[in-house]
Amino acid sequence: MNMETITFSPAQVHVFNLVSHIKSALGLEQLREQLAAFYAKQVDDEMDALWESGQWDEKRMNELRGSHFRTPYNK
């Protein structure tokens, strides 16, 4: 039997320690909301940086408008 060792980053260990204190569904929901807000801010900040650098602009946005990038399913 081949057992792989999993190594957690310091951030993962910190999060595991924090979430061990959540004792209710409400607490879990509040954590989910905070994580969603955190990642939404990260995306906003990255998009702002792309816009300021000229890598993203109104023209590029309009080019992608209406595009569909889903993988087609074979029936």
Residue pairs with C-beta under 8 A, 6 or more apart in sequence:
8 16
19 31
22 28
22 31
47 56
50 56
51 57
